[in-house]
Amino acid sequence: MSSELQAVESPRQTRRAAILWTVIVGVLATLVAAFSFRGQALVTAPPEASAPVTPPQGPVYTMVLPHDPPELPPGSHRDQVAVSCTICHSTRLVLNQPAFPQEKWTEVVHKMVAVYGAPIPPEEEPQLVEYLTSVRGR
């Protein structure tokens, strides 16, 4: 019985010793840091600039990348989704949503109105849900 008791208490004692050593090391590190900064200014002024910085000379090149957002797939009420949802979201974000059932799309659309203040009239919510379910539903 005593060997079983020692086996149970040994890991507990090891944990306690580890916690104690961690606390001691933390306190010592704090003290060393506090005394090493004693008498020193913690905030220093930036070094004085010796000469003004001149911009590089020569031509400046720019590159214009194409902006090609994906189009919403055809479907009933597509234009309403394009107007109502892309005020805040990109079409890419709309199309990358998981395939939700109709009940979940109803929750999502209503949350956009109730929580985030999307300017969607209540009578248009079912139409948005219908489109989202047809495109990204299961």
Summary of the structure (lengths in Angstrom):
residues: 138
radius of gyration: 31.7
end to end distance: 60.9
largest distance: 85.9
contacts: 263
relative contact order: 0.10
helix: 54%
strand: 1%
